[in-house]
Amino acid sequence: MKLYDAAAVLRSKNSGPFEITVDVLFTDPTMYYRIKNSGRIDKALVARLYDIEQDRITHLVFFDQALGFKITFARKVSSGTSLDRDVYGAQQYAPLMEWEIDI
């Protein structure tokens, strides 16, 4: 199963002009805790999926009250520059949505 199939909300957005934030929210507490407790969502996974160095990942936080987690990482280029392909950061959830959960 892909993360896209398990999550109720999978979105990304700018966290200022130099960072992207990805939010993943679940409606099923069992699925959320299975993913959280698996330990498989970590900086190494995010770095591999986004082809970035782990030190670019500034936050990877689980919020039990919201049944979700948030990942924030530095953009490769700042929002709105000539090399930017997603000014609002709204399409940056795609690498994470294809992740195979297998738990």
MMTF fields as JSON, N, C-alpha, C and O atoms, coordinates in Angstrom:
{
  "mmtfVersion": "1.0.0",
  "mmtfProducer": "UNKNOWN",
  "numBonds": 411,
  "numAtoms": 412,
  "numGroups": 103,
  "numChains": 1,
  "numModels": 1,
  "chainsPerModel": [1],
  "groupsPerChain": [103],
  "chainIdList": ["A"],
  "bondAtomList": [4, 2, 8, 6, 12, 10, 16, 14, 20, 18, 24, 22, 28, 26, 32, 30, 36, 34, 40, 38, 44, 42, 48, 46, 52, 50, 56, 54, 60, 58, 64, 62, 68, 66, 72, 70, 76, 74, 80, 78, 84, 82, 88, 86, 92, 90, 96, 94, 100, 98, 104, 102, 108, 106, 112, 110, 116, 114, 120, 118, 124, 122, 128, 126, 132, 130, 136, 134, 140, 138, 144, 142, 148, 146, 152, 150, 156, 154, 160, 158, 164, 162, 168, 166, 172, 170, 176, 174, 180, 178, 184, 182, 188, 186, 192, 190, 196, 194, 200, 198, 204, 202, 208, 206, 212, 210, 216, 214, 220, 218, 224, 222, 228, 226, 232, 230, 236, 234, 240, 238, 244, 242, 248, 246, 252, 250, 256, 254, 260, 258, 264, 262, 268, 266, 272, 270, 276, 274, 280, 278, 284, 282, 288, 286, 292, 290, 296, 294, 300, 298, 304, 302, 308, 306, 312, 310, 316, 314, 320, 318, 324, 322, 328, 326, 332, 330, 336, 334, 340, 338, 344, 342, 348, 346, 352, 350, 356, 354, 360, 358, 364, 362, 368, 366, 372, 370, 376, 374, 380, 378, 384, 382, 388, 386, 392, 390, 396, 394, 400, 398, 404, 402, 408, 406],
  "bondOrderList": [1, 1, 1, 1, 1, 1, 1, 1, 1, 1, 1, 1, 1, 1, 1, 1, 1, 1, 1, 1, 1, 1, 1, 1, 1, 1, 1, 1, 1, 1, 1, 1, 1, 1, 1, 1, 1, 1, 1, 1, 1, 1, 1, 1, 1, 1, 1, 1, 1, 1, 1, 1, 1, 1, 1, 1, 1, 1, 1, 1, 1, 1, 1, 1, 1, 1, 1, 1, 1, 1, 1, 1, 1, 1, 1, 1, 1, 1, 1, 1, 1, 1, 1, 1, 1, 1, 1, 1, 1, 1, 1, 1, 1, 1, 1, 1, 1, 1, 1, 1, 1, 1],
  "groupList": [{"groupName": "MET", "atomNameList": ["N", "CA", "C", "O"], "elementList": ["N", "C", "C", "O"], "formalChargeList": [0, 0, 0, 0], "bondAtomList": [1, 0, 2, 1, 3, 2], "bondOrderList": [1, 1, 2], "singleLetterCode": "M", "chemCompType": "L-PEPTIDE LINKING"}, {"groupName": "LYS", "atomNameList": ["N", "CA", "C", "O"], "elementList": ["N", "C", "C", "O"], "formalChargeList": [0, 0, 0, 0], "bondAtomList": [1, 0, 2, 1, 3, 2], "bondOrderList": [1, 1, 2], "singleLetterCode": "K", "chemCompType": "L-PEPTIDE LINKING"}, {"groupName": "LEU", "atomNameList": ["N", "CA", "C", "O"], "elementList": ["N", "C", "C", "O"], "formalChargeList": [0, 0, 0, 0], "bondAtomList": [1, 0, 2, 1, 3, 2], "bondOrderList": [1, 1, 2], "singleLetterCode": "L", "chemCompType": "L-PEPTIDE LINKING"}, {"groupName": "TYR", "atomNameList": ["N", "CA", "C", "O"], "elementList": ["N", "C", "C", "O"], "formalChargeList": [0, 0, 0, 0], "bondAtomList": [1, 0, 2, 1, 3, 2], "bondOrderList": [1, 1, 2], "singleLetterCode": "Y", "chemCompType": "L-PEPTIDE LINKING"}, {"groupName": "ASP", "atomNameList": ["N", "CA", "C", "O"], "elementList": ["N", "C", "C", "O"], "formalChargeList": [0, 0, 0, 0], "bondAtomList": [1, 0, 2, 1, 3, 2], "bondOrderList": [1, 1, 2], "singleLetterCode": "D", "chemCompType": "L-PEPTIDE LINKING"}, {"groupName": "ALA", "atomNameList": ["N", "CA", "C", "O"], "elementList": ["N", "C", "C", "O"], "formalChargeList": [0, 0, 0, 0], "bondAtomList": [1, 0, 2, 1, 3, 2], "bondOrderList": [1, 1, 2], "singleLetterCode": "A", "chemCompType": "L-PEPTIDE LINKING"}, {"groupName": "VAL", "atomNameList": ["N", "CA", "C", "O"], "elementList": ["N", "C", "C", "O"], "formalChargeList": [0, 0, 0, 0], "bondAtomList": [1, 0, 2, 1, 3, 2], "bondOrderList": [1, 1, 2], "singleLetterCode": "V", "chemCompType": "L-PEPTIDE LINKING"}, {"groupName": "ARG", "atomNameList": ["N", "CA", "C", "O"], "elementList": ["N", "C", "C", "O"], "formalChargeList": [0, 0, 0, 0], "bondAtomList": [1, 0, 2, 1, 3, 2], "bondOrderList": [1, 1, 2], "singleLetterCode": "R", "chemCompType": "L-PEPTIDE LINKING"}, {"groupName": "SER", "atomNameList": ["N", "CA", "C", "O"], "elementList": ["N", "C", "C", "O"], "formalChargeList": [0, 0, 0, 0], "bondAtomList": [1, 0, 2, 1, 3, 2], "bondOrderList": [1, 1, 2], "singleLetterCode": "S", "chemCompType": "L-PEPTIDE LINKING"}, {"groupName": "ASN", "atomNameList": ["N", "CA", "C", "O"], "elementList": ["N", "C", "C", "O"], "formalChargeList": [0, 0, 0, 0], "bondAtomList": [1, 0, 2, 1, 3, 2], "bondOrderList": [1, 1, 2], "singleLetterCode": "N", "chemCompType": "L-PEPTIDE LINKING"}, {"groupName": "GLY", "atomNameList": ["N", "CA", "C", "O"], "elementList": ["N", "C", "C", "O"], "formalChargeList": [0, 0, 0, 0], "bondAtomList": [1, 0, 2, 1, 3, 2], "bondOrderList": [1, 1, 2], "singleLetterCode": "G", "chemCompType": "PEPTIDE LINKING"}, {"groupName": "PRO", "atomNameList": ["N", "CA", "C", "O"], "elementList": ["N", "C", "C", "O"], "formalChargeList": [0, 0, 0, 0], "bondAtomList": [1, 0, 2, 1, 3, 2], "bondOrderList": [1, 1, 2], "singleLetterCode": "P", "chemCompType": "L-PEPTIDE LINKING"}, {"groupName": "PHE", "atomNameList": ["N", "CA", "C", "O"], "elementList": ["N", "C", "C", "O"], "formalChargeList": [0, 0, 0, 0], "bondAtomList": [1, 0, 2, 1, 3, 2], "bondOrderList": [1, 1, 2], "singleLetterCode": "F", "chemCompType": "L-PEPTIDE LINKING"}, {"groupName": "GLU", "atomNameList": ["N", "CA", "C", "O"], "elementList": ["N", "C", "C", "O"], "formalChargeList": [0, 0, 0, 0], "bondAtomList": [1, 0, 2, 1, 3, 2], "bondOrderList": [1, 1, 2], "singleLetterCode": "E", "chemCompType": "L-PEPTIDE LINKING"}, {"groupName": "ILE", "atomNameList": ["N", "CA", "C", "O"], "elementList": ["N", "C", "C", "O"], "formalChargeList": [0, 0, 0, 0], "bondAtomList": [1, 0, 2, 1, 3, 2], "bondOrderList": [1, 1, 2], "singleLetterCode": "I", "chemCompType": "L-PEPTIDE LINKING"}, {"groupName": "THR", "atomNameList": ["N", "CA", "C", "O"], "elementList": ["N", "C", "C", "O"], "formalChargeList": [0, 0, 0, 0], "bondAtomList": [1, 0, 2, 1, 3, 2], "bondOrderList": [1, 1, 2], "singleLetterCode": "T", "chemCompType": "L-PEPTIDE LINKING"}, {"groupName": "GLN", "atomNameList": ["N", "CA", "C", "O"], "elementList": ["N", "C", "C", "O"], "formalChargeList": [0, 0, 0, 0], "bondAtomList": [1, 0, 2, 1, 3, 2], "bondOrderList": [1, 1, 2], "singleLetterCode": "Q", "chemCompType": "L-PEPTIDE LINKING"}, {"groupName": "HIS", "atomNameList": ["N", "CA", "C", "O"], "elementList": ["N", "C", "C", "O"], "formalChargeList": [0, 0, 0, 0], "bondAtomList": [1, 0, 2, 1, 3, 2], "bondOrderList": [1, 1, 2], "singleLetterCode": "H", "chemCompType": "L-PEPTIDE LINKING"}, {"groupName": "TRP", "atomNameList": ["N", "CA", "C", "O"], "elementList": ["N", "C", "C", "O"], "formalChargeList": [0, 0, 0, 0], "bondAtomList": [1, 0, 2, 1, 3, 2], "bondOrderList": [1, 1, 2], "singleLetterCode": "W", "chemCompType": "L-PEPTIDE LINKING"}],
  "groupTypeList": [0, 1, 2, 3, 4, 5, 5, 5, 6, 2, 7, 8, 1, 9, 8, 10, 11, 12, 13, 14, 15, 6, 4, 6, 2, 12, 15, 4, 11, 15, 0, 3, 3, 7, 14, 1, 9, 8, 10, 7, 14, 4, 1, 5, 2, 6, 5, 7, 2, 3, 4, 14, 13, 16, 4, 7, 14, 15, 17, 2, 6, 12, 12, 4, 16, 5, 2, 10, 12, 1, 14, 15, 12, 5, 7, 1, 6, 8, 8, 10, 15, 8, 2, 4, 7, 4, 6, 3, 10, 5, 16, 16, 3, 5, 11, 2, 0, 13, 18, 13, 14, 4, 14],
  "groupIdList": [1, 2, 3, 4, 5, 6, 7, 8, 9, 10, 11, 12, 13, 14, 15, 16, 17, 18, 19, 20, 21, 22, 23, 24, 25, 26, 27, 28, 29, 30, 31, 32, 33, 34, 35, 36, 37, 38, 39, 40, 41, 42, 43, 44, 45, 46, 47, 48, 49, 50, 51, 52, 53, 54, 55, 56, 57, 58, 59, 60, 61, 62, 63, 64, 65, 66, 67, 68, 69, 70, 71, 72, 73, 74, 75, 76, 77, 78, 79, 80, 81, 82, 83, 84, 85, 86, 87, 88, 89, 90, 91, 92, 93, 94, 95, 96, 97, 98, 99, 100, 101, 102, 103],
  "secStructList": [7, 5, 2, 2, 2, 2, 7, 1, 3, 3, 3, 3, 3, 3, 1, 1, 6, 6, 3, 3, 3, 3, 3, 3, 3, 7, 1, 7, 2, 2, 2, 2, 2, 2, 2, 2, 2, 2, 6, 7, 7, 1, 2, 2, 2, 2, 2, 2, 2, 2, 6, 7, 7, 4, 4, 4, 3, 3, 3, 3, 3, 3, 3, 4, 4, 4, 6, 3, 3, 3, 3, 3, 3, 3, 7, 1, 1, 7, 6, 6, 1, 6, 6, 7, 1, 7, 6, 6, 7, 6, 6, 6, 6, 2, 2, 2, 2, 6, 7, 5, 7, 7, 7],
  "xCoordList": [0.837, 0.0, 0.888, 1.897, 0.499, 1.231, 0.694, -0.461, 1.535, 1.114, -0.12, -0.99, -0.196, -1.351, -2.659, -3.68, -2.638, -3.846, -4.223, -5.397, -3.255, -3.505, -3.868, -4.634, -3.333, -3.519, -4.811, -5.213, -5.46, -6.645, -6.24, -6.917, -5.141, -4.631, -3.136, -2.403, -2.706, -1.29, -1.072, -1.505, -0.4, -0.27, 1.094, 1.782, 1.458, 2.703, 2.461, 1.528, 3.334, 3.217, 4.544, 5.396, 4.696, 5.867, 5.817, 4.752, 6.969, 7.132, 8.117, 9.22, 7.704, 8.586, 9.192, 8.929, 9.989, 10.525, 11.641, 12.033, 12.154, 13.312, 13.046, 13.955, 11.817, 11.495, 10.151, 9.281, 10.022, 8.781, 8.328, 9.151, 7.027, 6.459, 5.486, 4.656, 5.597, 4.677, 3.893, 4.472, 2.561, 1.68, 1.028, 0.564, 0.995, 0.333, -0.597, -0.148, -1.902, -2.907, -3.716, -3.966, -4.116, -4.861, -6.194, -6.329, -7.167, -8.429, -8.454, -9.227, -7.619, -7.572, -6.436, -5.271, -6.737, -5.679, -4.761, -3.559, -5.318, -4.509, -3.437, -2.278, -3.812, -2.856, -1.804, -0.612, -2.247, -1.305, -0.258, 0.941, -0.713, 0.232, 1.107, 2.253, 0.595, 1.431, 2.584, 3.729, 2.266, 3.304, 4.265, 5.482, 3.731, 4.583, 5.501, 6.707, 4.942, 5.708, 6.647, 7.524, 6.468, 7.358, 8.775, 9.738, 8.893, 10.202, 10.729, 11.875, 9.908, 10.372, 10.315, 10.998, 9.51, 9.503, 10.631, 10.496, 11.725, 12.866, 13.574, 13.196, 14.602, 15.311, 15.967, 16.054, 16.425, 17.06, 16.061, 16.396, 14.837, 13.81, 13.47, 13.423, 13.235, 12.874, 13.995, 13.732, 15.226, 16.366, 16.438, 16.713, 16.191, 16.222, 15.083, 15.302, 13.863, 12.71, 12.82, 12.393, 13.389, 13.485, 14.85, 15.076, 15.755, 17.094, 17.763, 18.261, 17.755, 18.386, 19.27, 19.149, 20.139, 20.958, 20.115, 19.227, 20.381, 19.606, 19.676, 18.72, 20.772, 20.887, 19.992, 19.865, 19.375, 18.411, 17.032, 16.176, 16.824, 15.537, 15.572, 16.349, 14.728, 14.76, 13.767, 13.991, 12.681, 11.672, 11.08, 10.803, 10.895, 10.129, 9.419, 10.0, 8.152, 7.435, 6.111, 5.361, 5.836, 4.55, 3.642, 4.084, 2.361, 1.357, 0.244, -0.65, 0.294, -0.705, -2.12, -3.062, -2.28, -3.606, -4.259, -5.483, -3.451, -3.965, -3.87, -4.287, -3.328, -3.082, -2.287, -2.661, -1.196, -0.412, 1.018, 1.435, 1.767, 3.143, 3.466, 2.797, 4.501, 4.925, 6.413, 7.193, 6.793, 8.189, 8.493, 7.765, 9.555, 9.976, 11.424, 12.272, 11.688, 13.044, 13.35, 12.449, 14.635, 15.086, 14.861, 15.15, 14.348, 14.164, 15.521, 16.482, 15.603, 16.847, 17.072, 18.211, 15.999, 16.052, 14.904, 13.872, 15.071, 14.034, 12.804, 12.889, 11.679, 10.403, 10.421, 10.84, 9.964, 9.828, 11.055, 11.001, 12.163, 13.346, 13.186, 12.268, 14.066, 13.93, 14.031, 13.505, 14.678, 14.812, 13.701, 13.65, 12.816, 11.745, 10.644, 10.188, 10.219, 9.158, 7.842, 6.849, 7.81, 6.596, 6.599, 6.991, 6.162, 6.262, 5.636, 6.193, 4.495, 3.796, 4.185, 3.765, 4.97, 5.362, 4.223, 4.303, 3.165, 1.941, 2.034, 1.161, 3.056, 3.177, 4.302, 4.644, 4.873, 6.049, 5.743, 6.666, 4.495, 4.135, 4.305, 4.323, 4.43, 4.426, 5.449, 5.068, 6.713, 7.646, 7.221, 7.424, 6.639, 6.223, 4.969, 4.824, 4.07, 2.818, 3.047, 2.235, 4.112, 4.406, 5.144, 5.39, 5.503, 6.237, 5.39, 4.244, 5.948, 5.28, 5.383, 6.483, 4.254, 4.217, 4.722, 5.653, 4.132, 4.541, 4.693, 5.682, 3.718, 3.742, 2.387, 2.2],
  "yCoordList": [-1.173, 0.0, 1.244, 1.302, 2.222, 3.486, 4.424, 4.315, 5.342, 6.307, 7.068, 7.407, 7.334, 8.025, 7.308, 7.956, 5.992, 5.202, 5.209, 5.058, 5.382, 5.315, 6.672, 6.73, 7.747, 9.077, 9.711, 9.523, 10.467, 11.233, 12.551, 13.033, 13.129, 14.392, 14.245, 13.791, 14.635, 14.639, 15.922, 16.027, 16.905, 18.211, 18.813, 18.423, 19.767, 20.492, 21.965, 22.349, 22.774, 24.222, 24.869, 24.252, 26.119, 26.874, 27.102, 27.303, 27.067, 27.462, 28.623, 28.541, 29.693, 30.797, 30.539, 29.494, 31.458, 31.308, 30.273, 29.929, 29.776, 28.888, 27.474, 26.644, 27.187, 25.862, 25.355, 26.129, 24.039, 23.339, 22.568, 21.988, 22.556, 21.728, 20.743, 21.114, 19.491, 18.443, 17.983, 17.669, 17.948, 17.48, 16.181, 16.062, 15.204, 13.93, 13.668, 13.583, 13.54, 13.337, 12.081, 11.734, 11.412, 10.157, 10.282, 11.082, 9.496, 9.395, 8.123, 8.016, 7.17, 5.887, 5.884, 5.827, 5.945, 5.954, 4.737, 4.851, 3.579, 2.364, 2.514, 2.169, 3.022, 3.205, 4.251, 4.053, 5.352, 6.397, 5.831, 6.033, 5.134, 4.614, 3.494, 3.34, 2.72, 1.699, 2.358, 1.912, 3.432, 4.138, 4.833, 4.729, 5.536, 6.237, 5.271, 5.501, 4.2, 3.26, 2.366, 1.714, 2.334, 1.523, 2.087, 1.356, 3.397, 4.033, 4.22, 4.632, 3.924, 4.003, 5.416, 5.712, 6.292, 7.695, 8.38, 8.682, 8.613, 9.266, 10.134, 10.168, 10.831, 11.74, 11.011, 11.553, 9.799, 9.036, 8.749, 8.88, 8.36, 8.1, 9.371, 9.369, 10.446, 11.714, 12.181, 12.622, 12.089, 12.496, 11.676, 12.212, 10.385, 9.521, 9.86, 9.97, 10.029, 10.314, 11.66, 11.801, 12.637, 13.985, 14.309, 15.42, 13.34, 13.519, 14.767, 15.63, 14.831, 15.935, 15.368, 14.198, 16.19, 15.798, 15.839, 16.683, 14.945, 14.897, 16.2, 16.549, 16.915, 18.152, 19.274, 20.317, 19.073, 20.047, 19.881, 20.756, 18.765, 18.488, 19.128, 18.722, 20.123, 20.873, 20.347, 20.499, 19.737, 19.205, 17.913, 17.79, 16.965, 15.763, 15.462, 14.882, 15.865, 15.871, 15.126, 15.34, 14.249, 13.558, 14.292, 14.701, 14.459, 15.103, 14.1, 13.929, 13.443, 12.422, 12.994, 12.33, 14.222, 14.825, 15.0, 14.936, 15.218, 15.416, 14.156, 14.157, 13.084, 11.845, 12.141, 11.724, 12.863, 13.211, 13.547, 13.58, 13.796, 14.226, 15.309, 15.449, 16.072, 17.201, 17.075, 16.736, 17.353, 17.346, 18.706, 19.16, 19.351, 20.617, 20.469, 19.974, 20.911, 20.839, 22.059, 22.705, 22.358, 23.497, 23.221, 22.132, 24.215, 24.124, 24.13, 24.692, 23.514, 23.539, 24.928, 25.387, 25.594, 26.99, 27.727, 27.126, 29.009, 29.754, 29.952, 29.973, 30.095, 30.262, 31.507, 32.583, 31.344, 32.476, 32.807, 33.703, 32.112, 32.376, 31.735, 30.944, 32.07, 31.581, 30.059, 29.486, 29.394, 27.94, 27.21, 25.98, 27.942, 27.337, 26.831, 27.55, 25.579, 24.981, 24.872, 24.422, 25.276, 25.166, 26.314, 26.131, 27.483, 28.703, 28.544, 29.027, 27.882, 27.743, 26.487, 26.315, 25.619, 24.377, 23.382, 22.432, 23.584, 22.793, 21.394, 20.563, 21.121, 19.806, 18.968, 17.921, 19.403, 18.737, 17.524, 16.909, 17.173, 15.972, 14.717, 13.614, 14.853, 13.71, 12.624, 11.453, 12.922, 11.833, 11.011, 9.797, 11.666, 10.954, 10.116, 9.044, 10.58, 9.844, 8.49, 7.584, 8.325, 7.062, 6.072, 4.938, 6.492, 5.607, 4.399, 4.544, 3.207, 1.956, 1.724, 1.611, 1.653, 1.534, 0.159, 0.071, -0.893, -2.269, -2.524, -3.117, -2.081, -2.372, -2.905, -3.211],
  "zCoordList": [0.0, 0.0, 0.0, 0.703, -0.789, -0.824, 0.245, 0.657, 0.688, 1.694, 1.218, 2.02, -0.064, -0.649, -0.331, -0.105, -0.313, -0.047, 1.432, 1.767, 2.311, 3.752, 4.36, 5.322, 3.817, 4.393, 3.905, 2.757, 4.79, 4.407, 3.754, 2.846, 4.216, 3.68, 3.462, 4.34, 2.285, 1.939, 1.152, 0.004, 1.763, 1.119, 1.418, 2.362, 0.59, 0.799, 0.527, -0.177, 1.108, 0.927, 1.309, 1.949, 0.904, 1.332, 2.827, 3.411, 3.421, 4.815, 4.772, 5.311, 4.129, 3.79, 2.416, 1.821, 1.901, 0.541, 0.401, -0.714, 1.531, 1.465, 1.968, 1.972, 2.391, 2.93, 2.392, 1.993, 2.399, 2.047, 3.275, 3.982, 3.534, 4.589, 3.962, 3.132, 4.365, 3.92, 5.143, 6.183, 5.005, 6.069, 5.631, 4.498, 6.534, 6.281, 7.462, 8.605, 7.18, 8.225, 7.937, 6.782, 9.001, 8.89, 9.62, 10.545, 9.205, 9.949, 10.782, 11.733, 10.43, 11.114, 12.134, 11.741, 13.43, 14.444, 14.37, 14.608, 14.043, 13.955, 12.879, 13.109, 11.716, 10.624, 11.007, 10.772, 11.592, 12.012, 12.98, 12.79, 14.0, 14.993, 14.426, 14.849, 13.489, 12.838, 12.098, 12.181, 11.368, 10.614, 11.571, 11.413, 12.554, 13.517, 14.249, 14.334, 14.774, 15.59, 14.781, 15.347, 13.47, 12.635, 12.602, 12.37, 12.838, 12.774, 11.368, 11.182, 10.378, 8.993, 8.426, 7.446, 9.024, 8.599, 9.375, 10.561, 8.69, 9.324, 8.294, 7.123, 8.746, 7.844, 6.681, 5.579, 6.914, 5.839, 4.712, 3.535, 5.076, 4.062, 3.304, 2.074, 4.022, 3.384, 2.461, 1.341, 2.914, 2.091, 0.802, -0.271, 0.92, -0.275, -1.226, -2.432, -0.702, -1.555, -2.265, -3.411, -1.584, -2.145, -2.74, -3.219, -2.708, -3.261, -2.674, -3.397, -1.344, -0.63, 0.48, 0.843, 1.003, 2.144, 3.412, 3.537, 4.346, 5.584, 6.37, 7.062, 6.278, 7.048, 6.515, 7.156, 5.356, 4.824, 5.468, 5.342, 6.152, 6.802, 8.191, 9.056, 8.386, 9.645, 10.675, 11.876, 10.231, 11.159, 10.612, 9.419, 11.503, 11.219, 12.534, 13.451, 12.608, 13.875, 13.734, 12.781, 14.697, 14.766, 15.747, 16.82, 15.373, 16.218, 16.479, 15.649, 17.618, 17.935, 17.965, 17.534, 18.47, 18.573, 17.199, 17.078, 16.176, 14.82, 13.97, 12.811, 14.532, 13.781, 12.507, 11.411, 12.678, 11.507, 11.822, 12.98, 10.759, 10.916, 9.909, 8.885, 10.216, 9.407, 9.143, 10.033, 7.909, 7.51, 6.884, 6.001, 7.333, 6.738, 6.293, 7.034, 5.062, 4.535, 3.675, 3.138, 3.557, 2.764, 1.281, 0.783, 0.597, -0.853, -1.538, -1.013, -2.699, -3.472, -4.065, -4.158, -4.463, -4.924, -4.247, -3.949, -4.004, -3.299, -4.184, -5.412, -3.525, -4.204, -5.092, -4.665, -6.32, -7.228, -8.049, -8.892, -7.831, -8.653, -10.016, -10.232, -10.926, -12.301, -12.402, -13.355, -11.469, -11.51, -10.757, -10.782, -10.094, -9.298, -10.221, -11.109, -10.002, -10.812, -10.065, -10.636, -8.793, -7.978, -6.958, -5.805, -7.395, -6.598, -5.222, -4.236, -5.133, -3.856, -3.085, -1.941, -3.685, -3.024, -2.918, -2.14, -3.689, -3.561, -4.17, -3.922, -4.947, -5.59, -4.998, -5.548, -3.903, -3.356, -2.486, -1.951, -2.335, -1.58, -2.424, -1.877, -3.722, -4.641, -4.311, -4.308, -4.034, -3.724, -2.506, -2.471, -1.522, -0.311, -0.557, 0.031, -1.409, -1.617, -2.265, -2.079, -3.011, -3.678, -2.792, -3.201, -1.573, -0.665, -0.305, 0.121, -0.475, -0.119, 1.375, 1.917, 2.036, 3.501, 3.94, 4.742, 3.434, 3.758, 5.251, 5.684, 6.042, 7.48, 7.924, 9.102]
}
